[in-house]
Amino acid sequence: MKVAGKVVVVTGGANGIGQALCEIFHREGAAKVVVADLEGARAKTVADSIGGASFACDVAQESDILRVIDETEKQFGPIDLFCSNAGIGGGFDPLSENAGGTSDEPWARSWAIHVMAHVYAARHLIPRMKTRGGGYFLNTISAAGLLSQVGSAAYSTTKHAAVGFAENLAISHKAHNIRVSILCPQGVETNMLKGLPKGPQSNDGNLMPEDVAKSALEGIDRETFLILPHPQVIDYMRKKTDNYDRWIGGMAKIQASLREAFSKK
């Protein structure tokens, strides 16, 4: 899909990858880029810089996502591309003694933002897209959804679930000309990454958000389901499926090394 002339919504658009997506879509000639973010003032700043529009939005709330969809289509026309990009990095604890954690809170918040936000967007846009003959979803997930994330069971689990939902979304609605891409980088120089312990997600180098946005644009142009800004991830996926037990063993060693490093701090 060519972005030129299209109406685009980006959640989590006020910073990082989301901001870079908004900027590159604007440069590519999108008819209107809508910046939706929990930080409403920051979203407005980004929108003003690209001649876009903004909404304060908590993607964990279905009513907020519906409001963004309704207001965007009322003011600017049908949404052609919805980028479900918002994410959090909560629940990371390299020294955790139990993958199940000690509280439901990080699980519930991660589930709401990393999974249900995608579900809500689809729930309210699919009927409209089917009626008008098609549309596009870009879901920012993470290489953690394909591999894993040592130090955060909640992050890894919900990102895996997000991949599963995106697969089903693509399968269920391919016949309706509704396309889906998942954006799965490793380390990216964002505020979220800076707030996390250094881990294997950065072993192949951290990309700038602008690099990730460029990969996303290229993937949308080709209508590719899996977009990998870090191309090494495809080899890691092959190794994982080639010998799952060996892969688990290797990841356990990484976990042990990370635990040892943090226990000395």
C-alpha positions in Angstrom: 0.0 0.0 0.0 1.2 3.5 -0.8 0.8 5.9 2.1 0.5 9.0 -0.2 -3.0 10.4 0.0 -4.1 8.1 2.9 -5.5 8.9 6.3 -3.3 7.3 9.0 -3.6 6.9 12.7 -0.6 6.2 14.9 -1.1 5.3 18.6 1.8 5.9 20.9 2.7 8.6 18.3 4.2 11.2 20.6 7.6 9.7 21.1 10.0 7.1 19.8 9.0 4.7 17.0 5.5 6.3 16.9 6.8 9.8 16.4 9.1 8.5 13.6 6.2 6.8 11.9 4.2 9.9 12.0 7.0 11.9 10.5 7.8 9.5 7.7 4.1 9.1 6.7 3.9 12.9 6.5 7.0 13.0 4.3 5.5 10.3 2.1 2.4 12.5 1.4 -0.2 11.1 3.7 -3.5 13.1 3.5 -3.6 13.3 7.3 -1.6 11.8 10.1 -3.4 11.5 13.4 -1.2 11.3 16.5 -2.8 9.5 19.4 -1.0 9.2 22.7 -1.6 9.1 26.5 0.6 12.3 26.5 -1.9 14.6 24.9 0.2 17.7 24.9 3.2 15.9 23.4 1.0 14.4 20.8 -0.2 17.8 19.8 3.4 19.1 19.5 4.2 16.2 17.1 1.0 16.7 15.1 1.5 20.5 14.8 5.0 19.9 13.5 3.7 17.8 10.5 0.3 19.5 9.9 -1.5 16.6 11.5 -4.1 16.1 14.2 -3.9 14.7 17.7 -5.9 13.1 20.4 -5.2 12.1 24.0 -5.8 8.4 24.1 -5.3 5.6 26.6 -5.2 2.5 24.3 -6.1 0.3 27.2 -9.5 1.8 27.1 -11.8 0.6 24.3 -13.8 3.8 24.5 -10.7 5.9 23.8 -9.8 3.9 20.7 -13.4 4.1 19.5 -13.4 7.9 20.1 -10.1 8.3 18.0 -11.6 6.2 15.2 -14.9 8.1 15.2 -13.4 11.6 15.4 -10.8 10.9 12.8 -13.3 9.5 10.3 -15.7 12.4 11.0 -13.1 15.1 10.5 -10.8 13.6 7.9 -12.5 10.7 6.2 -12.0 6.9 6.3 -8.9 5.5 8.1 -6.8 3.7 5.5 -3.9 2.7 7.8 -4.2 2.2 11.6 -0.9 1.8 13.4 -1.4 0.2 16.7 2.0 1.2 18.1 1.7 2.0 21.8 3.6 -0.2 24.2 5.1 -0.3 27.7 8.2 -2.0 29.1 6.8 -2.7 32.6 7.4 -5.9 34.6 11.2 -6.2 33.9 13.1 -7.8 36.8 16.2 -9.7 36.0 16.4 -10.9 39.6 12.8 -12.2 39.7 12.6 -15.6 41.4 9.3 -16.6 39.8 8.1 -16.1 36.2 4.6 -15.8 37.5 5.5 -12.7 39.4 4.0 -11.6 42.7 1.1 -9.4 41.4 -1.5 -9.3 38.6 -0.9 -5.6 37.9 2.0 -5.8 35.4 0.2 -8.7 33.6 -3.1 -6.9 33.4 -1.5 -3.6 32.1 0.7 -5.4 29.6 -2.3 -7.5 28.4 -4.5 -4.4 28.0 -1.9 -2.4 26.0 0.0 -5.1 24.1 -3.0 -7.3 23.1 -6.4 -5.7 23.8 -5.5 -2.4 22.2 -5.0 -4.3 18.9 -8.3 -6.2 19.4 -10.2 -2.9 20.0 -8.8 -1.3 16.9 -9.8 -4.3 14.8 -13.2 -4.6 16.5 -14.2 -1.2 15.5 -12.4 -0.8 12.1 -12.9 -4.2 10.5 -16.7 -3.6 9.8 -15.9 -0.2 8.2 -13.0 -1.5 6.2 -15.0 -4.4 4.9 -17.8 -2.1 3.8 -15.4 0.2 1.9 -13.3 -2.6 0.3 -10.2 -2.8 2.4 -7.7 -1.3 4.8 -4.4 -1.8 6.6 -3.2 -2.5 10.1 0.4 -2.1 11.3 0.9 -3.5 14.7 4.1 -2.7 16.5 5.1 -5.7 18.5 8.7 -6.7 19.1 11.2 -9.4 18.3 10.2 -10.6 21.9 6.9 -11.8 20.4 8.8 -14.1 18.0 11.7 -15.1 20.3 11.3 -14.2 24.0 12.4 -11.6 26.5 14.5 -12.7 29.5 13.6 -10.7 32.6 10.0 -10.1 31.8 7.5 -13.0 31.5 4.6 -10.5 31.1 6.2 -8.6 28.3 7.2 -11.7 26.4 3.9 -13.5 26.9 1.8 -10.5 25.8 4.0 -9.8 22.8 3.6 -13.5 21.7 -0.2 -13.1 22.1 0.0 -10.0 19.9 1.7 -12.0 17.2 -1.0 -14.6 17.4 -3.8 -12.1 17.1 -2.2 -10.4 14.2 -1.8 -13.7 12.4 -5.5 -14.4 12.9 -6.4 -10.9 11.8 -4.5 -11.3 8.6 -5.9 -14.8 7.9 -9.5 -13.9 8.7 -9.6 -10.8 6.6 -7.3 -11.4 3.7 -10.3 -12.1 1.5 -11.7 -8.6 2.5 -8.6 -6.9 1.2 -7.6 -6.0 4.7 -3.8 -6.3 5.1 -1.8 -6.7 8.3 1.9 -6.1 9.1 3.7 -6.7 12.3 6.8 -4.6 13.2 9.2 -6.6 15.3 12.5 -4.8 16.1 15.0 -5.7 18.8 16.6 -2.8 20.6 15.5 0.7 19.6 16.8 4.0 21.1 13.6 5.1 22.8 12.6 6.3 26.2 11.2 2.8 26.9 14.5 1.1 26.2 16.4 3.6 28.3 14.2 2.7 31.3 15.0 -1.0 31.0 17.9 -3.1 32.2 20.5 -3.7 29.5 19.8 -7.1 28.0 20.1 -9.3 24.9 17.7 -7.2 23.0 20.6 -4.8 22.4 23.2 -7.3 21.4 22.8 -6.6 17.7 22.9 -2.9 18.2 20.1 -0.4 18.9 18.5 1.2 15.9 17.2 4.7 15.8 13.4 5.1 15.6 13.8 6.7 12.2 15.5 3.5 10.9 12.6 1.4 12.2 10.1 3.7 10.6 11.8 3.4 7.3 11.6 -0.4 7.6 7.9 -0.1 8.4 7.3 2.0 5.4 9.1 -0.4 3.1 7.1 -3.3 4.6 3.8 -1.5 4.1 4.7 -0.7 0.5 5.4 -4.4 -0.1 2.4 -5.5 2.1 4.7 -7.8 4.0 3.3 -9.4 7.1 6.6 -9.7 9.0 8.7 -6.6 9.2 12.2 -7.1 10.8 14.3 -4.0 11.2 16.9 -6.2 12.6 17.3 -8.9 9.9 19.2 -11.2 12.2 15.9 -12.1 13.9 14.9 -14.4 11.1 18.0 -16.6 11.7 17.2 -16.6 15.4 13.7 -17.8 14.6 15.0 -20.6 12.4 17.4 -21.7 15.2 14.6 -21.7 17.7 12.3 -23.9 15.6 15.2 -26.1 14.4 16.0 -27.3 17.9 13.7 -25.9 20.6 15.4 -27.6 23.5 18.8 -26.2 22.5 17.3 -22.7 22.1 15.7 -22.9 25.6 19.1 -23.9 27.0 20.8 -21.0 25.3 18.2 -18.5 26.6 18.5 -20.0 30.1 22.3 -19.3 30.0 21.5 -15.7 28.9 19.1 -15.4 31.8 21.7 -16.7 34.2 24.3 -14.3 33.0 21.9 -11.4 33.3 20.9 -12.4 36.8 24.6 -12.7 37.9 25.4 -9.3 36.4 22.6 -7.6 38.3 23.1 -9.4 41.5 26.5 -7.7 41.7 25.1 -4.2 41.4 
